Each structure stands twice: as C-alpha cells, then as structure tokens.
C-alpha cells in the first residue's frame, strides 16, 4: 500500500517536471524563431545548398516549430497525467501513455531535423552565402530581398563585412545597388545598432565611411562567416540539448505510468 502511494506521488512529481519541460520547449522554440527574426532566415539553405527560395521554411525553422508542438504536447500530457494518477482512471492512463509515445517520436524528429541542419551548415553554408552575395545582395536597408536584408543584419550584429572581407562586394556582388558609388556596403560601417534595428536607419560614426572606409570607421577586414556559422549552430545545439532532456523526461514518465497502469489493472493502487 505504502509503495503504491509513493509511486503515485512520484508520478505526480514526474508529470509536474514534464509540464515545466513543455513550457521550456515552447520558450526555446519561440526564441529560436523570433530572436533576430530577419537574420534567422540565413538558415534557409535548400537541399541544393543555395538560398533559392527564402520564403520556404528551413530545417532550423522546422525543428523550432516541432519543439513548440512538442512543448504543448508535454504540457497537456503533464496535466492529463496528474488527473489520471489522482483519479486512477485506467483509460486516461492508457491514453496518456499513447501521448507519451507520440511525444518521444516528436523528440526523435527534432533530433533528426536539427542534426541534418548542422550537417548542412557544415557542408553548404559558405558556398550558399557566397552565391547569395553574388546573385541576391542589394545592400539597401529597405528591400524585399530576404537574403540581402538578413546578411546586412548579420554584418551589423557581428560588426563584420562580407563572407571573407570587403572585397566580396565590389567585383563579386552583381546586384549590389551602390557598387558604382561606394567601396563597401553601409552595413559594414560603424553605425548605431539601435537606429538600424529599431528604425531602419543608418546613423554613421563617420558619414564618409562607405566611400572612404578605414579600419577606424568600418569593419572592412572582418569576416562574417564564423560568426554566422556559430550563431546558427548555437541555436541548433540548444534545440538538440532540450530535445534530449525532453526525451529523458518522457521516457521516465512513460516507465512510471506503465507501472501505474499495471497496478490499476490489478486493483493494487489505492
């Protein structure tokens, strides 16, 4: 009898943990999508290793959405689990166990999708950005070109210039709108980040920076590649980490509730 009551108490604790994990999942998923929303579009490398259609969700977007879904599933499963344990309803416990199996499958999907994205970043990010600069970069703060906007945001955030350095633009960026009048894009200059991100305005430390760039008024020699890669990978590893934690919590809850279902079926639970 005492052992059965202890099992019920432990199951309630596990379900509370599952609810907290679910909340954390939702938070991490939303953070991944919305933090620097423009720049996160740099994850949208297609299966050919290019930024062909940035209106299509990338693998990191998919993994983040799956994380949000898994978080909602875990949260409501936790509520269902607590009710099932307290009421000792066999049918709800069976339904709960089925839901946990679904949640574990979601974790596996997150792990697979995120791992695929990490591999794609390792294999294709450099060439994708290189081709993006060549064929899509416009260099204007107001633009409908998603790659151009996202790459400019990366240059401002990471205080860098180009995939390698400023030479990536003048003779390489075929659609850079200021290539005949400027030596570097305006986003490579020392500017006020708040004005750029909040108001879509360039506020320069040196108004002549883009025409006469130096290492004092710009970031013309600093590569963006490593910072962009690390930034994308950090979000990937965050999703990987929380999915592993979630899978552990779900498997523990699954084991506990199978034991509870067995006891309910044999009328041992009190």
C-alpha positions as CSV (number, residue, x, y, z in Angstrom):
1,X,0.0,0.0,0.0
2,X,2.7,2.4,1.0
3,X,4.7,1.6,-2.1
4,X,1.7,2.3,-4.3
5,X,1.1,5.7,-2.7
6,X,4.8,6.5,-3.1
7,X,4.5,5.5,-6.8
8,X,1.5,7.9,-7.2
9,X,3.4,10.7,-5.5
10,X,6.4,10.1,-7.7
11,X,4.3,10.0,-10.8
12,X,2.7,13.4,-9.9
13,X,6.2,14.9,-9.5
14,X,7.3,13.5,-12.8
15,X,4.3,15.0,-14.5
16,X,5.0,18.4,-13.0
17,X,8.5,18.1,-14.4
18,X,7.0,17.2,-17.8
19,X,4.8,20.3,-17.7
20,X,7.9,22.5,-16.9
21,X,9.8,20.8,-19.7
22,X,6.9,21.6,-22.0
23,X,7.0,25.2,-21.1
24,X,10.7,25.3,-21.7
25,X,10.2,23.7,-25.1
26,X,7.8,26.4,-26.1
27,X,10.1,29.2,-24.9
28,X,13.1,27.8,-26.7
29,X,11.2,27.2,-29.9
30,X,9.7,30.7,-29.9
31,X,13.1,32.2,-29.1
32,X,14.8,30.4,-32.0
33,X,12.2,31.7,-34.5
34,X,11.8,35.3,-33.2
35,X,15.3,36.2,-32.0
36,X,16.8,38.4,-34.8
37,X,13.9,37.2,-37.0
38,X,15.4,38.7,-40.1
39,X,18.8,37.0,-39.6
40,X,17.4,33.6,-38.7
41,X,16.4,33.4,-42.4
42,X,20.0,32.5,-43.1
43,X,19.1,29.0,-42.0
44,X,17.0,28.6,-45.2
45,X,19.6,26.7,-47.2
46,X,17.8,24.4,-49.6
47,X,18.7,20.8,-50.5
48,X,21.0,22.1,-53.3
49,X,23.0,24.1,-50.8
50,X,21.7,27.5,-52.0
51,X,19.4,30.3,-50.9
52,X,17.0,29.8,-53.8
53,X,13.6,30.4,-52.1
54,X,13.9,32.1,-48.7
55,X,10.1,32.1,-48.3
56,X,10.3,28.4,-47.7
57,X,11.0,27.2,-44.1
58,X,14.5,26.0,-43.4
59,X,15.4,22.9,-41.4
60,X,16.0,25.1,-38.3
61,X,12.6,26.7,-38.7
62,X,11.0,23.2,-38.9
63,X,12.9,22.0,-35.8
64,X,11.8,25.1,-33.8
65,X,8.2,24.5,-34.8
66,X,8.4,20.9,-33.8
67,X,9.9,22.0,-30.5
68,X,6.9,24.3,-29.9
69,X,4.5,21.5,-30.8
70,X,6.3,19.0,-28.5
71,X,6.3,21.6,-25.7
72,X,2.5,21.9,-26.0
73,X,2.1,18.1,-26.1
74,X,4.2,17.7,-23.0
75,X,2.5,20.4,-21.1
76,X,-1.0,19.0,-21.6
77,X,0.2,15.4,-21.1
78,X,1.5,16.6,-17.7
79,X,-1.9,17.9,-16.8
80,X,-3.6,14.7,-18.1
81,X,-1.1,12.6,-16.2
82,X,-1.7,14.3,-12.9
83,X,-5.5,13.9,-13.3
84,X,-5.1,10.3,-14.4
85,X,-3.0,9.5,-11.3
86,X,-5.2,11.2,-8.9
87,X,-8.5,9.7,-10.3
88,X,-6.9,6.3,-11.1
89,X,-8.6,6.2,-14.5
90,X,-7.3,3.3,-16.5
91,X,-8.5,4.7,-19.8
92,X,-6.8,8.1,-19.3
93,X,-3.6,6.4,-18.2
94,X,-3.6,4.3,-21.4
95,X,-4.3,7.5,-23.5
96,X,-1.6,9.3,-21.6
97,X,0.9,6.5,-22.4
98,X,0.0,6.7,-26.1
99,X,0.5,10.5,-25.9
100,X,4.0,10.0,-24.4
101,X,4.9,7.7,-27.3
102,X,3.9,10.5,-29.7
103,X,6.0,13.0,-27.7
104,X,9.0,10.7,-27.9
105,X,8.5,10.4,-31.7
106,X,8.5,14.2,-31.9
107,X,11.8,14.4,-30.0
108,X,13.3,12.0,-32.5
109,X,12.0,14.2,-35.3
110,X,13.6,17.2,-33.7
111,X,16.9,15.4,-33.2
112,X,17.0,14.2,-36.8
113,X,16.0,17.5,-38.3
114,X,18.4,19.5,-36.2
115,X,21.3,17.1,-37.0
116,X,20.5,17.4,-40.7
117,X,20.7,21.2,-40.4
118,X,24.1,21.1,-38.6
119,X,25.4,18.9,-41.4
120,X,24.0,21.3,-44.0
121,X,25.7,24.3,-42.2
122,X,29.0,22.5,-42.2
123,X,28.7,21.4,-45.8
124,X,26.9,24.3,-47.6
125,X,26.8,27.5,-45.6
126,X,30.0,29.0,-47.0
127,X,29.1,28.4,-50.7
128,X,25.4,29.4,-50.0
129,X,26.4,32.8,-48.6
130,X,29.0,33.2,-51.4
131,X,26.3,32.7,-54.1
132,X,23.8,34.8,-52.1
133,X,26.2,37.7,-52.2
134,X,26.9,37.3,-55.8
135,X,23.3,36.8,-57.1
136,X,21.0,38.4,-54.4
137,X,22.8,41.0,-52.3
138,X,21.4,44.5,-52.9
139,X,22.8,46.4,-49.9
140,X,19.7,48.6,-49.1
141,X,18.2,48.8,-45.7
142,X,14.7,48.7,-47.2
143,X,14.4,45.7,-49.5
144,X,12.1,42.8,-50.3
145,X,15.1,40.6,-50.8
146,X,15.3,38.3,-47.8
147,X,18.9,37.3,-48.2
148,X,20.1,40.8,-48.6
149,X,18.2,42.0,-45.5
150,X,19.4,39.1,-43.5
151,X,23.0,39.4,-44.5
152,X,23.0,43.1,-43.7
153,X,21.6,42.4,-40.3
154,X,24.4,39.9,-39.7
155,X,27.0,42.4,-40.7
156,X,25.6,45.0,-38.3
157,X,25.1,42.5,-35.4
158,X,28.5,40.9,-35.7
159,X,30.4,44.0,-36.8
160,X,31.8,42.4,-39.9
161,X,32.0,42.8,-43.6
162,X,31.4,40.2,-46.2
163,X,31.9,36.4,-46.3
164,X,35.6,36.9,-46.1
165,X,36.1,40.7,-46.1
166,X,35.0,43.8,-48.0
167,X,36.4,42.5,-51.3
168,X,33.4,40.2,-51.6
169,X,31.2,43.1,-52.8
170,X,32.8,45.4,-55.3
171,X,33.6,42.9,-58.1
172,X,31.5,40.0,-56.9
173,X,28.1,41.2,-55.9
174,X,26.3,41.5,-59.3
175,X,23.2,43.2,-57.9
176,X,24.7,45.5,-55.2
177,X,22.9,48.7,-55.9
178,X,25.7,51.0,-54.7
179,X,28.6,49.2,-56.3
180,X,29.4,52.2,-58.6
181,X,29.4,54.8,-55.9
182,X,30.6,53.0,-52.7
183,X,33.6,50.8,-51.8
184,X,31.8,48.9,-49.0
185,X,28.1,48.4,-48.0
186,X,26.8,50.8,-45.5
187,X,26.2,47.9,-43.0
188,X,30.0,47.4,-42.9
189,X,30.4,50.8,-41.3
190,X,30.5,51.7,-37.6
191,X,26.8,52.6,-37.1
192,X,24.3,52.9,-34.3
193,X,22.7,49.4,-33.9
194,X,19.6,50.7,-32.2
195,X,18.8,53.0,-35.0
196,X,19.4,50.3,-37.6
197,X,17.3,47.6,-36.0
198,X,14.6,49.7,-34.4
199,X,14.1,52.4,-37.0
200,X,15.7,51.1,-40.3
201,X,18.1,54.0,-40.3
202,X,21.9,54.3,-40.8
203,X,23.4,56.6,-38.2
204,X,27.2,56.6,-39.0
205,X,30.1,57.4,-36.8
206,X,31.7,58.7,-40.0
207,X,29.4,59.8,-42.8
208,X,32.1,59.1,-45.4
209,X,32.7,55.5,-44.2
210,X,31.2,53.7,-47.2
211,X,33.0,55.8,-49.7
212,X,36.3,56.1,-47.8
213,X,36.5,53.1,-45.5
214,X,39.3,52.5,-43.0
215,X,39.8,50.1,-40.1
216,X,38.8,53.0,-37.8
217,X,35.4,53.8,-39.3
218,X,34.4,50.3,-40.5
219,X,34.8,46.5,-40.2
220,X,36.0,46.1,-43.7
221,X,38.6,43.4,-42.9
222,X,36.5,41.2,-40.6
223,X,34.9,38.1,-42.0
224,X,31.2,37.3,-41.1
225,X,31.4,33.6,-41.9
226,X,32.5,32.2,-38.5
227,X,30.1,34.4,-36.5
228,X,27.1,33.4,-38.7
229,X,28.0,29.8,-38.5
230,X,28.5,29.8,-34.7
231,X,25.2,31.8,-34.3
232,X,23.2,29.2,-36.3
233,X,25.0,26.3,-34.6
234,X,24.3,27.7,-31.1
235,X,20.6,27.6,-31.9
236,X,20.9,24.1,-33.3
237,X,22.7,22.8,-30.2
238,X,20.1,24.5,-27.9
239,X,17.3,22.6,-29.7
240,X,19.4,19.4,-29.6
241,X,20.0,19.8,-25.9
242,X,16.5,20.5,-24.9
243,X,15.1,17.6,-27.1
244,X,17.5,15.2,-25.3
245,X,16.3,16.4,-21.9
246,X,12.7,16.2,-23.0
247,X,13.1,12.7,-24.3
248,X,14.6,11.7,-21.0
249,X,11.7,13.1,-19.0
250,X,9.2,11.5,-21.4
251,X,10.8,8.1,-21.1
252,X,10.9,8.3,-17.3
253,X,7.2,9.3,-17.3
254,X,6.4,6.5,-19.7
255,X,8.0,4.0,-17.4
256,X,6.3,5.3,-14.2
257,X,2.9,5.4,-15.8
258,X,3.2,1.9,-17.3
259,X,3.8,0.7,-13.7
260,X,0.8,2.7,-12.6
261,X,-1.4,1.3,-15.3
262,X,-0.3,-2.3,-14.3
263,X,-1.3,-1.6,-10.7
264,X,-4.6,0.0,-11.6
265,X,-5.4,-3.0,-13.8
266,X,-4.7,-5.4,-11.0
267,X,-6.5,-3.2,-8.5
268,X,-3.4,-2.7,-6.3
269,X,-3.4,1.1,-6.4
270,X,-5.1,2.8,-3.5
